[in-house]
Amino acid sequence: EASGKGSIKVDSEDNSDLTDGLAKERGCTDIFFLIGFLVTLLVYVIVSFAGAQYGNPNRLYTQRDFKGSYCGLETNWNNGPDLTKFPLLSQTMNLTSMIDQIAKELLCSADMEELMTKGSSPLLTDQKHVDEYLCGCCLAPCEACAGSLETPADESGLS
């Protein structure tokens, strides 16, 4: 039957009818959620205290260098270096460790050696500079070299 409020009135025993406001007989339906939430919160607190007691919470916010060692900390992963004297290291990449081998392979290839030291018009005309280049690439014996630089075979076909 229709009520004066523009909605259909259902049986008065049914609690799903909200035409007269909130249900009069209400109960807590979220007790299982509340118990689960409190247990989760308790586990979180226990894990946090255990981590603070047995771990090093400074690792959560301390900066790291390019090798993953923590700046300003005495102990690092896998018996890493003691960096207590270095609280802040520069936030740059170590380009030497990243591109050194690639640059040496490019600059010390047979084609580059030909361009730099030989041919009809070599780029290095002074013998001192030629010797420095050959030493830097370990193409000639010198104090800086402990062996020869391994470069991949030339694939350019220019030789």
Salt bridges, closest charged atoms under 4 A:
ASP17 OD2 - LYS9 NZ 3.76
ASP20 OD1 - LYS5 NZ 3.60
ASP20 OD2 - LYS9 NZ 2.94
ASP100 OD2 - LYS104 NZ 3.53
GLU113 OE2 - LYS118 NZ 3.84
ASP126 OD2 - HIS129 ND1 3.52
